[in-house]
C-alpha cells in the first residue's frame, strides 16, 4: 500500500480513537411536510426554530430533520404559495412532527418569462425558461468576460472534531490535554459543537489577462497549524484542499470529493434537474431576484440539490447559490456536504464572487453524530476590471522564499485577513503549538507516523520505510534492509538518502546512496522542482517489473505466483537533472552507467550459437525527456509529493542514447518512449483512466536492452502492468499499448438494494499491447546476440510479440470495506505459453471517498 496516500485518513483514525457519541440534551425534530391538497411531499420547505438563525429545508420527498442544543420551543415552516405555520415543540426531546401545508392563491406575477421551447418539461414552466436565460448569459457573467481582472483572495481551511462528549477529556489518556478540549465552538454551525484542530490560511493577489490568456497567482502570505516533524500537516491540508476545490458555479461541472457534479446552470442541466420557483426578493437597491430551487431528476446521479438566486436586471446572473450533494450517491465517510456562494454587485452592474464556503460533515457511520467537520472559505475583495499592467506582471517569476511567506507576523494577518476568525479558531495555533511540545504527544505522533507512513522521524533525518525492513525472494532468500533520508531540518538545499540490505541465501550486500542538491532553495519535493541528483545503487532487479510508488522489496510483494527466479544484479551509477516551470512543463537530462549481471534462470547470458557466455552486460546511456501536465495538482507533503489525477492530460516523451565504448558501454542504440495519461469523465457512468504508450528502439541490441514489457506476478492489481503476464515473457523494439480502467462509481450497483447499502462500486479494465521485433534484434538471425532465456527443460520463457496483440481484461468490485478492490482478470491471447495463468483474482488497496 502506498504510504503517501494514507495521510488523508489520519484524522479519521484519530477520531476513532478518541470520539464518542454526544450525551447533551438536544432537541431533534423530524418529519415530513406535504401539500395539504394532494398529500405529496414538498421539497425545499423552510423549517426554522422561532427566534433563532437555525434552519433547514426539506429534501426531494419533503422530509426534514432539525436539531439544537438551545431551549427553543417553537418551529416555523414557510413555502412560497402556502401559508406560513408555527408549531410548538418540546425542548430536549426527540420527536416526529408531520405537517400538511395549506395552499394560498398567491401567484408570482413578478416573473414573466417567455420561451419558444415546447419540450415536455419546459412547457408552461417559467422556472425552466428562467434557467435557460441564465445559461444563455453565462459567458458574460464570468470574470473571464473581461480583458483584465484582478482581486485579492483569502483562503481559509479549517477542520474540527465535532460533537465530542465531555467525558472524553475526563479519560485518563486525555486529562493532560484538557486545554485542547476546552476550545469549543457551538454557535457557528447549528447542531454542531466543534473542536478546531487544524487551520490553514493563505492570502493571494490574482491577476487575469484574456489575450493571451494567463492567470497569475501571487502568494502574499501563508499560515498553518504545524503538528511537528512526525505528522505531515501540509500533506493532510493539500489532500483536503483537493476534495474542497474552488467551486465555480458557472463551470459545466464542479469537482468535489474526486467526482464531477453537473452544475445546475450547465448547458445540459435542464435534462438532469427539475426546477421550481420558490421565492422572489426585492433588494435595497430595488433590483429583483428570483429564487430557483432544483433537485435531481434521477436521485442516483452525481448531482446537486439546492437553490440559486437570479437577478432580473437583464444579466440573469447568479447572486447567491446553495448547493448540497445528492445524498443518494455512493460516497464514503461523508454525511453531508454543502456549498454557499455570495456574489456582490460591481459598479459596472455585474456580479462577482465575494465569498464561497464549502463545509462537510465526515464520519464513520450515519448513526454516530461525532466525527470530523471541515470547512473551506474563500473570500475575494478589491476587484479591479479592465485595468492592464505591464507584460512582466503576468509572467511567472520567483516569489518570496517559503519561510518568509509562512512566517508573516500577526500584525500582517490582522491587517490583511479578509475574513474573521472565530474565537475557537484564533486559539488553534497556540493550542497546537503547546500540544506539539508535550513529550507524550510527540511519542504518539511518532507511532502514528511509523504505522501509516512507515518512517520514524528523528528531526534532521528519518528511518524507513518499515515495509521494506524484511522481505524474501528465491535469489536472496530472507532479506533484511534498513535505510533512511535527511529532512528539511537538516538542509533545504542538500538531501541524502541511503539504505543497506543483506540476503541470507546469496550472502551478498546491497546498498544505495543518493545526494540531491536543490537550486531554488526549496525542498526537492515541492513544485516547481529544480535539482540535480547523483546516486549509486547495487541491488537485485526483476526485469520488466515496475511498481508505482512502491519498493520492490515490500514484504507483501514477496508473495508471487508461478516461477519467480528471473533476476539481475544491477550496479547503477546515475546523474539526473530536473527542471520544472510554473506552467507545468518540465524537462530532464541524465547520465547512467549500468552493469547487469544475470541470476537464477537468466544466468549466464549465452549467445545464440551457444559458444560464448557472458557474466554481465554494461551500457552507458545519455537521457533526455520532456513532460507537460497542464493544471497538475499534487498531494504535497514535507517529504513526498504525488500527482492528483484530474481531467487534464499528462504527456511525456523520453529519449535514451546508448554510447558504445564510453566508460565500458558495449552497445550503441537510441530509444524513444511516449506516454499519455488522461481521465475521462463519462456522466453518468463514472470515469475512465486511459493510458496510451508507444516505444521504438533503434539499433541492434540484445534482449536485456529491448523493451521488456511490464509484467506482474504478484497478487496485487497493478494498473500500469499486465497482471497475467509473466516476468520477461515479452520483449520488443517497437510497440503501442492502450489501457482503459473504467470506474462506474456504483451506477449499476446503486439499483440493487444490498449492493447500494454496502456501497460497492463496479470496475472494468482492458489492456492491449501490440508490438514486434525487427530482424536486426532477432537472436535467431544474429548469432552474436544473447539467446532468449529458457527454463530447465529447454522450453522458451521469453518471446517476441507477433501479429496478435497481447490482451487482458478484468471486471471487479471496489470499495469493499471502503478500501479494497477485487478484480477477476482474464488473459485473452498467447494462452499456449507454458507456465502462464489465463485468469486470476487480484486485489488492490486504495482509500477513497
C-alpha positions in Angstrom: 0.0 0.0 0.0 1.3 3.4 -0.9 2.2 5.3 2.3 1.9 8.6 0.5 -1.9 8.3 0.2 -2.7 7.2 3.8 -2.3 10.6 5.4 -5.8 11.6 4.4 -7.2 9.1 6.9 -5.1 10.0 9.9 -7.8 12.4 11.1 -10.4 9.7 10.8 -8.2 7.3 12.7 -7.6 9.8 15.5 -11.3 10.3 15.6 -12.0 6.6 16.0 -9.6 6.5 18.9 -10.9 9.5 20.7 -14.6 10.2 19.9 -17.8 9.0 21.5 -21.4 9.9 21.0 -23.0 13.1 22.3 -24.8 12.9 25.6 -26.0 16.6 25.6 -29.8 17.3 25.8 -30.6 18.0 22.2 -33.9 18.9 20.6 -34.4 16.9 17.5 -37.4 17.3 15.2 -38.0 15.1 12.2 -40.9 14.6 9.9 -42.4 15.1 6.5 -44.1 18.2 5.0 -46.8 17.6 2.4 -49.1 19.5 0.2 -52.5 19.6 2.0 -54.3 19.3 -1.3 -52.6 16.3 -3.0 -50.6 14.9 0.1 -47.4 14.9 -1.9 -44.1 15.7 -0.3 -42.9 19.3 -0.8 -39.2 19.9 -1.5 -37.3 22.9 -0.2 -39.7 24.0 2.5 -38.0 26.2 5.1 -38.1 24.9 8.6 -36.5 27.0 11.5 -36.6 27.5 15.2 -38.5 30.6 16.1 -36.2 33.3 17.4 -33.0 31.7 16.1 -30.9 31.5 12.9 -31.1 27.7 12.9 -32.9 26.4 9.9 -33.1 23.6 7.3 -35.0 22.8 4.1 -36.9 19.6 3.2 -35.4 17.2 0.7 -36.9 15.9 -2.5 -39.5 13.8 -0.7 -40.4 16.6 1.8 -38.6 15.0 4.7 -36.7 17.2 7.2 -34.6 16.9 10.4 -33.7 19.9 12.5 -31.9 19.9 15.9 -30.5 22.3 18.5 -29.0 22.2 22.0 -30.7 25.5 22.8 -34.1 25.6 24.6 -36.3 26.8 21.7 -39.9 25.6 21.9 -41.4 26.5 18.5 -40.6 25.9 14.9 -41.8 27.8 11.8 -42.4 26.4 8.3 -42.8 28.5 5.2 -43.0 27.9 1.5 -44.0 30.1 -1.4 -47.6 29.6 -2.4 -48.5 28.1 1.1 -49.5 29.7 4.4 -46.8 30.0 7.0 -47.3 28.0 10.1 -45.8 27.8 13.6 -45.8 24.7 15.9 -44.9 24.0 19.5 -42.2 21.5 20.2 -40.7 20.0 23.4 -37.2 21.2 24.2 -34.6 18.5 24.9 -36.6 15.7 23.3 -36.6 13.8 20.0 -40.0 14.0 18.3 -41.7 13.5 15.0 -43.8 16.2 13.5 -45.5 15.7 10.2 -47.0 18.8 8.6 -49.6 19.5 5.9 -49.4 22.9 4.4 -52.4 24.9 3.2 -52.1 26.5 -0.3 -52.7 30.2 -0.9 -54.0 31.8 -4.0 -50.8 34.0 -4.4 -49.2 33.9 -7.8 -45.8 35.1 -9.0 -46.7 38.0 -11.2 -43.2 39.4 -10.9 -41.7 36.7 -13.1 -42.8 37.0 -16.8 -40.5 34.9 -19.0 -41.4 33.6 -22.4 -39.8 30.9 -24.5 -40.4 29.3 -27.8 -39.4 25.9 -26.5 -42.2 23.4 -26.2 -40.5 20.3 -24.8 -42.5 18.2 -22.3 -40.9 19.5 -19.2 -40.4 23.1 -20.4 -44.0 23.7 -21.5 -45.7 26.1 -19.0 -42.8 26.0 -16.6 -41.3 29.5 -16.1 -38.5 28.1 -13.9 -37.0 26.2 -16.8 -37.4 29.2 -19.1 -35.5 31.3 -16.5 -32.7 28.8 -16.1 -32.2 28.8 -19.9 -31.8 32.6 -19.7 -29.1 32.1 -17.1 -27.4 29.5 -19.3 -27.5 31.9 -22.3 -25.8 34.7 -20.3 -23.2 32.6 -18.5 -20.2 33.7 -20.5 -20.8 37.4 -19.9 -21.2 36.9 -16.2 -17.9 35.2 -15.6 -14.8 37.2 -14.7 -13.2 35.8 -17.9 -15.6 38.1 -19.9 -13.3 41.0 -19.0 -10.0 41.6 -20.8 -8.3 42.1 -17.4 -9.4 41.2 -13.8 -7.6 41.4 -10.5 -8.6 40.8 -7.0 -7.3 39.8 -3.6 -8.2 36.3 -2.3 -8.2 34.9 1.2 -8.4 31.1 1.5 -9.1 29.6 4.9 -9.4 25.8 5.6 -10.4 24.5 9.0 -11.0 21.0 10.4 -12.6 20.3 13.7 -13.6 17.2 15.7 -17.4 17.5 16.0 -19.8 16.7 18.8 -17.3 15.1 21.2 -18.7 14.1 24.5 -17.5 16.0 27.6 -16.5 12.6 29.0 -13.6 12.3 26.6 -11.4 14.9 28.3 -12.0 13.2 31.6 -10.5 9.9 30.4 -7.1 9.2 31.9 -5.5 9.2 28.4 -6.6 12.8 27.7 -6.5 14.5 31.0 -3.3 16.3 30.3 -4.8 17.7 27.1 -7.8 19.3 28.7 -6.8 22.8 27.3 -7.4 21.4 23.8 -10.9 20.1 24.6 -12.0 23.4 26.2 -11.6 25.3 23.0 -15.1 24.6 21.6 -17.4 26.4 19.2 -21.1 25.7 19.4 -22.5 28.7 17.6 -21.1 28.8 14.1 -23.0 25.7 12.7 -26.4 24.7 14.1 -26.4 21.4 15.9 -22.5 21.2 15.9 -20.1 21.5 18.7 -16.8 21.9 17.1 -13.3 21.4 18.4 -10.9 23.0 15.9 -7.7 21.0 15.4 -6.4 22.3 12.0 -6.3 25.7 10.4 -4.6 26.9 7.2 -4.7 30.4 5.8 -3.4 31.8 2.5 -3.6 35.3 1.1 -3.0 35.9 -2.6 -3.2 38.6 -5.3 -4.7 37.2 -8.5 -4.2 38.8 -12.0 -6.1 37.6 -15.1 -5.5 38.6 -18.7 -7.7 37.3 -21.5 -5.3 37.7 -24.5 -3.0 35.9 -24.4 -4.8 34.1 -21.6 -2.9 33.8 -18.4 -3.7 33.8 -14.6 -1.0 34.9 -12.3 -1.5 34.0 -8.6 1.0 35.7 -6.3 1.1 34.4 -2.8 1.3 37.1 -0.2 1.3 35.0 2.9 0.6 31.5 4.3 0.0 30.3 7.8 -0.8 26.8 9.0 -1.0 24.6 12.1 2.1 22.5 12.4 1.9 19.2 14.3 5.7 18.8 14.2 8.0 16.6 12.1 6.2 13.3 13.0 3.0 14.4 11.4 2.6 15.8 7.8 0.2 18.6 8.4 0.9 20.0 4.9 0.1 16.7 3.2 -3.2 16.5 5.0 -4.1 20.1 4.1 -3.2 19.6 0.5 -5.3 16.4 0.2 -8.4 18.0 1.7 -7.8 21.1 -0.4 -8.3 18.8 -3.4 -11.6 17.5 -2.0 -12.7 21.1 -1.4 -11.8 22.6 -4.8 -12.7 26.1 -5.6 -16.3 26.0 -6.8 -17.2 27.9 -9.9 -20.9 27.6 -10.4 -20.5 28.9 -14.0 -18.5 25.8 -14.9 -20.4 23.0 -16.6 -19.1 20.6 -14.0 -17.8 21.0 -10.4 -15.2 18.7 -9.0 -15.8 17.8 -5.3 -14.7 14.7 -3.4 -13.0 13.4 -6.5 -16.2 13.4 -8.5 -17.6 15.7 -11.2 -21.0 17.1 -10.3 -23.1 18.6 -13.0 -23.6 22.3 -12.3 -27.3 23.4 -12.0 -26.6 26.0 -14.7 -24.6 23.9 -17.1 -25.8 23.8 -20.7 -27.3 20.4 -20.3 -28.7 20.9 -16.8 -32.4 21.1 -17.7 -32.1 17.5 -18.9 -30.9 16.3 -15.4 -32.5 18.7 -12.9 -36.1 19.7 -12.0 -36.5 23.4 -11.2 -39.0 25.3 -9.0 -39.6 29.0 -8.5 -39.7 29.2 -4.7 -39.4 32.9 -3.8 -39.0 36.4 -5.1 -37.0 39.1 -3.3 -36.6 42.9 -3.8 -33.2 44.2 -2.7 -32.5 47.5 -1.1 -31.4 49.0 -4.4 -34.7 48.0 -6.0 -33.3 45.1 -8.0 -35.4 41.9 -8.1 -34.2 38.4 -7.5 -35.9 35.1 -8.2 -35.0 32.1 -6.1 -34.9 28.9 -8.1 -34.8 25.5 -6.2 -33.6 22.4 -8.0 -33.5 18.7 -7.5 -32.1 15.8 -9.5 -34.5 14.0 -11.9 -32.6 10.8 -11.1 -31.7 10.7 -7.4 -28.8 8.3 -8.0 -27.0 10.6 -10.4 -24.0 12.7 -9.3 -25.9 16.0 -9.0 -26.7 18.7 -6.5 -29.9 19.8 -4.9 -30.4 23.3 -3.5 -31.3 26.8 -4.7 -29.8 29.8 -6.6 -31.0 33.4 -6.7 -31.1 35.0 -10.1 -31.0 38.7 -11.0 -33.8 40.1 -13.1 -31.8 43.0 -14.5 -31.2 41.6 -17.9 -27.9 39.9 -16.9 -29.6 36.9 -15.4 -26.5 36.5 -13.1 -26.2 34.3 -10.0 -26.4 36.4 -6.9 -26.5 33.6 -4.4 -26.2 29.8 -4.5 -26.7 27.0 -2.0 -25.6 23.5 -3.2 -26.0 20.2 -1.4 -24.5 17.0 -2.7 -27.1 14.4 -3.5 -27.3 12.1 -0.5 -28.1 9.1 -2.6 -24.8 8.9 -4.5 -22.1 6.5 -3.4 -19.7 8.4 -1.2 -17.7 7.2 1.7 -17.4 8.8 5.2 -19.4 11.9 4.1 -22.7 12.5 5.9 -23.3 15.8 4.2 -21.6 18.5 2.1 -22.8 22.0 1.3 -21.6 24.9 -0.7 -22.7 28.5 -0.1 -21.7 31.3 -2.5 -22.4 35.0 -2.4 -21.9 37.5 -5.3 -21.5 41.2 -4.9 -22.6 43.9 -7.3 -19.7 45.6 -9.0 -20.0 49.3 -10.1 -20.4 48.2 -13.7 -23.6 46.3 -12.9 -22.0 42.8 -13.0 -21.8 40.4 -10.0 -18.5 39.0 -8.8 -17.9 36.1 -6.3 -17.3 37.6 -2.9 -17.5 34.6 -0.7 -17.6 30.8 -1.2 -18.0 28.5 1.8 -17.8 24.7 1.4 -18.4 22.6 4.5 -18.7 18.8 5.0 -19.5 16.5 7.9 -17.4 13.4 7.9 -18.0 10.3 9.9 -17.5 6.5 10.0 -21.3 5.8 10.3 -24.5 7.8 9.9 -25.8 6.9 13.4 -22.9 8.4 15.4 -23.1 12.2 15.4 -19.4 12.6 16.3 -16.8 12.9 13.6 -14.8 15.4 11.6 -16.2 18.7 10.3 -14.3 20.6 7.6 -14.8 24.0 6.0 -13.0 25.9 3.3 -13.9 29.6 3.0 -12.7 31.7 0.1 -13.2 35.4 0.3 -12.5 37.9 -2.6 -12.2 41.6 -2.4 -10.8 44.7 -4.2 -12.0 43.7 -7.7 -10.5 45.8 -10.5 -11.6 45.2 -14.0 -10.1 46.1 -17.4 -7.0 47.7 -16.0 -4.0 46.4 -17.9 -0.5 46.0 -16.5 3.0 45.5 -17.9 3.5 42.1 -19.5 6.1 41.3 -16.9 3.5 41.2 -14.2 1.7 38.3 -15.9 4.9 36.2 -16.3 5.8 33.8 -13.6 8.9 34.8 -11.6 10.5 33.8 -8.3 8.4 34.7 -5.3 9.5 35.3 -1.7 11.2 32.3 0.0 8.8 29.9 1.5 9.9 30.6 5.1 9.2 34.3 4.7 5.8 33.7 3.4 5.0 31.3 6.2 6.3 33.5 9.0 4.3 36.6 8.5 3.7 38.4 11.8 0.3 38.5 13.4 0.1 42.2 12.5 0.2 41.2 8.8 -2.8 38.9 9.2 -4.7 41.4 11.3 -4.3 44.0 8.6 -4.8 41.7 5.6 -7.1 38.9 6.6 -10.3 39.3 4.5 -12.4 37.2 6.9 -12.6 37.0 10.7 -11.5 34.0 12.8 -13.9 32.7 15.4 -12.8 32.7 19.0 -12.1 29.0 18.8 -10.1 29.3 15.5 -8.0 32.1 16.9 -6.7 29.8 19.7 -5.8 26.9 17.4 -2.3 28.0 16.6 -1.3 28.4 20.2 -3.0 25.3 21.4 -1.5 23.0 18.8 1.9 24.6 19.4 1.6 23.8 23.1 0.4 20.3 22.2 3.4 19.6 19.9 5.9 20.4 22.7 4.4 17.8 25.0 6.6 14.7 25.1 3.6 12.3 25.3 2.1 13.8 22.2 5.3 13.5 20.2 5.6 9.9 21.2 2.1 9.3 19.9 2.7 11.2 16.7 5.9 9.0 16.1 3.9 5.8 16.5 1.2 7.1 14.0 3.9 8.2 11.5 5.6 4.8 11.7 2.3 2.9 11.3 0.9 4.9 8.4 3.9 6.5 6.7 6.5 3.8 7.6 9.1 6.3 8.8 10.4 7.1 12.3 11.4 10.8 12.4 14.5 12.0 14.4 14.4 15.6 13.4 17.1 16.0 10.8 16.7 12.5 9.4 14.2 9.7 9.5 14.4 5.9 9.1 12.2 3.7 6.9 10.1 2.7 5.1 9.2 0.0 7.6 7.5 -2.2 4.9 11.0 -2.9 3.4 12.8 -4.0 6.6 12.1 -7.6 5.8 11.2 -9.4 2.6 12.2 -12.6 0.7 12.7 -13.9 -2.8 14.2 -17.1 -4.4 17.6 -15.5 -5.2 18.4 -13.7 -1.9 16.3 -15.8 0.5 15.5 -13.8 3.6 16.4 -10.2 3.1 16.9 -7.6 5.8 17.1 -3.9 5.0 17.4 -0.6 6.9 17.6 2.9 5.4 16.7 6.5 5.8 16.9 10.0 4.5 17.6 13.5 5.7 14.8 16.0 6.2 14.4 19.8 5.5 15.5 20.3 9.1 19.0 19.1 8.0 19.1 21.3 4.9 16.8 22.7 2.3 19.3 22.5 -0.4 21.1 19.2 0.1 19.3 15.9 0.7 20.8 12.5 1.4 19.2 9.1 1.1 20.7 5.7 1.7 19.9 2.0 2.6 21.8 -1.2 3.2 20.4 -4.7 2.7 21.6 -8.3 3.1 20.4 -11.5 1.5 20.9 -14.6 3.7 20.8 -17.0 0.7 23.1 -15.3 -1.8 25.2 -13.9 1.1 25.6 -10.5 -0.7 25.3 -7.0 0.5 23.1 -4.5 -1.4 23.2 -0.8 -0.9 22.1 2.6 -2.2 23.3 6.1 -1.7 22.0 9.4 -3.3 22.7 13.0 -2.8 20.4 15.8 -4.2 21.1 19.5 -4.5 18.2 21.9 -4.9 18.9 25.0 -7.0 15.9 27.0 -5.9 16.4 26.6 -2.1 13.1 24.7 -1.9 12.6 21.1 -0.9 13.1 18.7 -3.8 9.6 17.5 -3.2 8.0 20.9 -3.7 6.7 22.3 -7.0 8.4 23.6 -9.1 11.4 21.2 -8.8 14.8 22.3 -9.9 17.6 20.0 -8.7 20.5 17.7 -9.6 20.8 14.2 -8.2 23.7 11.7 -8.1 23.2 8.2 -7.0 24.7 4.7 -6.9 22.7 1.5 -6.4 23.8 -2.1 -6.1 20.7 -4.3 -5.8 18.6 -7.0 -7.4 16.0 -6.2 -10.1 13.2 -8.2 -11.7 13.3 -7.4 -15.4 10.0 -5.9 -16.5 8.6 -5.3 -13.1 7.7 -1.6 -12.5 5.9 -0.6 -9.3 4.5 2.9 -8.9 5.5 4.5 -5.6 6.2 1.0 -4.1 9.5 -0.5 -3.1 10.2 -3.9 -4.8 11.3 -5.4 -1.5 8.0 -4.6 0.1 7.1 -7.6 2.3 3.6 -8.0 0.8 5.0 -8.2 -2.7 7.3 -11.1 -1.8 4.4 -13.4 -2.4 4.2 -14.2 -6.1 2.6 -16.8 -8.4 4.5 -19.2 -10.7 8.2 -19.4 -11.2 9.9 -16.2 -10.0 13.7 -16.7 -10.3 14.5 -14.3 -13.2 16.7 -11.6 -11.6 19.6 -9.2 -12.4 22.2 -7.9 -10.0 22.5 -4.3 -11.1 25.2 -1.7 -10.5 23.8 1.6 -11.5 25.6 5.0 -11.5 23.3 7.9 -12.2 23.2 11.7 -12.5 19.8 13.3 -13.1 18.9 16.9 -13.7 15.3 18.0 -13.3 13.8 21.4 -14.1 10.1 22.3 -13.8 8.3 25.5 -14.9 5.3 27.3 -13.4 3.2 26.2 -16.5 3.9 22.6 -15.5 6.2 22.0 -18.4 9.4 20.2 -17.3 12.5 18.6 -18.8 15.2 16.3 -17.5 18.7 15.3 -18.5 20.5 12.3 -17.3 23.6 10.0 -17.4 23.6 6.4 -16.4 26.2 3.6 -16.4 24.5 0.2 -15.8 26.1 -3.2 -15.3 23.6 -6.0 -15.3 24.7 -9.5 -14.0 22.2 -12.3 -14.6 21.0 -14.5 -11.7 18.7 -17.5 -11.4 17.2 -18.8 -14.7 18.9 -16.0 -16.6 22.5 -16.9 -15.6 24.6 -16.7 -17.6 23.9 -14.7 -20.8 24.6 -17.0 -23.7 24.8 -16.1 -27.4 22.6 -17.8 -29.9 25.2 -20.3 -31.2 26.0 -21.3 -27.6 29.7 -20.9 -27.8 30.2 -17.9 -25.6 28.8 -17.0 -22.2 28.7 -13.5 -20.7 28.9 -12.7 -17.0 27.5 -9.2 -17.3 26.3 -6.5 -19.7 27.5 -2.9 -19.4 25.8 0.1 -21.0 26.4 3.8 -20.9 23.4 5.9 -21.6 22.5 9.6 -22.0 18.9 10.5 -21.5 16.6 13.5 -22.1 12.9 13.9 -21.6 10.1 16.4 -21.6 6.8 16.4 -19.8 3.7 18.6 -19.9 1.0 18.3 -17.3 -1.3 21.4 -17.5 -3.1 22.3 -14.3 -1.4 19.4 -12.5 -2.1 19.2 -8.7 -0.2 17.3 -6.0 -0.6 15.7 -2.7 2.2 17.9 -1.4 3.9 16.9 1.8 7.2 17.7 3.5 8.9 14.6 2.2 6.8 13.5 -0.7 4.6 14.7 -3.5 2.3 12.6 -5.6 0.2 13.8 -8.5 -3.6 14.1 -8.1 -5.4 12.7 -11.1 -7.7 15.3 -12.7 -9.4 15.8 -16.1 -6.2 17.2 -17.7 -3.8 15.2 -19.8 -0.2 14.3 -18.9 2.1 13.9 -21.8 5.8 12.8 -21.7 8.5 11.9 -24.3 11.8 10.4 -23.3 14.9 9.8 -25.4 17.7 7.4 -24.5 21.0 7.0 -26.3 23.4 4.2 -25.6 27.0 5.2 -26.3 29.4 2.4 -27.3 32.9 2.4 -25.8 32.1 5.3 -23.4 33.1 4.1 -19.9 32.8 0.5 -21.0 29.5 0.8 -22.8 29.1 -2.3 -25.1 26.3 -1.2 -27.4 25.2 1.9 -29.3 21.5 2.4 -29.7 18.7 5.0 -29.5 15.2 4.7 -27.9 12.1 6.8 -27.9 9.3 6.4 -25.3 6.0 8.3 -25.4 3.2 8.2 -22.8 -0.1 10.0 -22.4 -2.5 9.8 -19.5 -6.0 11.2 -19.4 -9.0 10.8 -17.2 -12.3 11.0 -19.0 -15.5 11.7 -17.0 -18.4 9.9 -18.6 -21.5 11.0 -16.9 -23.4 9.2 -15.5 -21.1 6.2 -15.9 -18.3 7.5 -13.6 -14.9 8.0 -15.2 -12.2 6.2 -17.2 -8.5 6.4 -16.8 -6.9 6.0 -20.2 -3.1 5.4 -20.9 -1.6 5.4 -24.4 2.1 4.4 -24.8 4.5 3.9 -27.7 8.1 2.8 -27.8 10.7 2.4 -30.5 14.4 1.2 -30.2 16.9 1.9 -33.0 20.0 -0.2 -33.3 20.9 -3.8 -32.7 20.8 -4.8 -29.1 20.5 -8.0 -27.0 17.2 -8.7 -25.2 18.1 -7.1 -21.8 18.2 -3.7 -23.7 14.9 -4.2 -25.5 11.6 -3.0 -24.2 10.8 -5.6 -21.6 7.1 -5.2 -21.1 5.8 -4.6 -17.6 4.6 -7.8 -16.1 3.1 -8.6 -12.7 3.3 -12.0 -10.9 2.2 -10.6 -7.5 -1.4 -11.0 -6.3 -1.9 -7.2 -6.3 -3.8 -5.5 -9.1 -1.4 -3.0 -10.7 -2.9 -0.6 -13.3 0.4 0.1 -15.1 1.3 -3.6 -15.5 -0.1 -6.7 -17.3 -1.4 -8.6 -14.4 -1.4 -12.1 -16.1 1.9 -11.6 -18.0 5.0 -13.4 -16.6 8.2 -11.6 -15.9 10.3 -11.3 -19.0 7.7 -13.1 -21.1 7.6 -10.5 -23.9 10.2 -8.2 -25.4 10.0 -5.9 -28.4 11.8 -3.0 -30.1 8.6 -1.4 -31.3 5.2 -1.3 -29.5 2.0 0.5 -28.9 -0.2 -0.1 -25.9 -3.6 1.1 -24.6 -5.0 0.7 -21.1 -8.6 1.6 -20.1 -9.6 1.5 -16.5 -13.3 2.3 -16.0 -14.8 3.2 -12.7 -18.6 3.2 -12.7 -19.0 4.6 -9.2 -21.9 2.4 -8.3 -24.0 3.3 -11.4 -25.4 -0.3 -11.7 -25.0 -1.5 -8.1 -27.0 1.5 -6.8 -30.0 -0.1 -8.4 -29.5 -3.2 -6.3 -30.6 -2.6 -2.6 -28.0 -4.9 -1.0 -25.1 -3.5 -3.1 -26.3 0.0 -2.6 -26.3 -0.4 1.2 -22.8 -1.9 1.0 -21.7 1.0 -1.2 -19.9 -1.4 -3.6 -18.8 0.0 -6.9 -18.2 -1.6 -10.3 -14.9 -1.5 -12.3 -13.8 -2.8 -15.6 -10.5 -2.7 -17.4 -9.0 -3.6 -20.8 -5.3 -3.7 -21.8 -3.9 -4.3 -25.2 -0.2 -4.4 -26.2 0.8 -4.6 -29.9 4.4 -4.8 -31.0 7.2 -6.8 -32.6 10.9 -7.4 -33.0 12.8 -6.2 -36.1 15.2 -8.6 -37.8 18.3 -6.8 -36.6 17.5 -7.6 -33.0 16.2 -11.2 -33.5 18.6 -13.7 -31.9 17.9 -16.5 -34.4 19.1 -14.3 -37.2 22.2 -12.9 -35.5 24.3 -15.4 -33.6 26.2 -12.7 -31.7 23.1 -11.7 -29.8 22.1 -13.3 -26.5 19.6 -16.1 -26.9 16.2 -15.7 -25.3 16.1 -17.4 -21.8 14.8 -20.9 -21.5 13.7 -23.0 -18.5 15.4 -26.0 -17.0 13.8 -28.2 -19.7 15.0 -26.0 -22.6 11.5 -24.6 -23.2 11.4 -20.8 -24.1 10.2 -18.4 -21.4 10.8 -15.2 -23.4 9.0 -14.3 -26.7 8.8 -11.6 -29.3 5.3 -10.2 -29.8 3.8 -11.4 -33.0 1.0 -10.1 -35.2 -1.5 -10.9 -32.4 -1.6 -8.3 -29.7 -1.4 -9.3 -26.0 -4.7 -8.6 -24.4 -6.2 -9.0 -21.0 -9.3 -7.6 -19.2 -11.0 -7.6 -15.9 -14.2 -6.9 -14.1 -14.2 -6.0 -10.4 -15.7 -4.6 -7.3 -14.2 -1.8 -5.4 -14.9 0.0 -2.2 -15.3 -3.3 -0.3 -14.9 -2.3 3.4 -14.3 1.2 1.9 -10.7 0.4 0.7 -10.5 -3.0 -1.1 -10.8 -3.6 -4.8 -11.0 -7.2 -6.1 -10.7 -7.9 -9.8 -11.3 -11.1 -11.8 -8.7 -10.9 -14.6 -8.8 -12.8 -17.8 -6.0 -13.2 -20.4 -7.2 -13.5 -24.0 -4.2 -14.2 -26.1 -1.0 -16.3 -26.1 -2.6 -18.9 -24.0 -0.3 -21.6 -25.2 2.8 -20.2 -23.4 3.9 -22.6 -20.6 3.6 -21.5 -17.0 1.1 -18.7 -17.6 -2.2 -18.0 -15.8 -5.1 -17.5 -18.1 -7.2 -16.0 -15.3 -6.8 -14.9 -11.7 -8.1 -12.8 -8.8 -6.1 -9.7 -8.0 -6.5 -7.3 -5.0 -5.8 -3.6 -4.7 -5.8 -1.5 -1.6 -7.0 2.1 -2.1 -8.6 4.5 0.3 -11.1 6.8 -1.4 -14.2 8.8 -0.8 
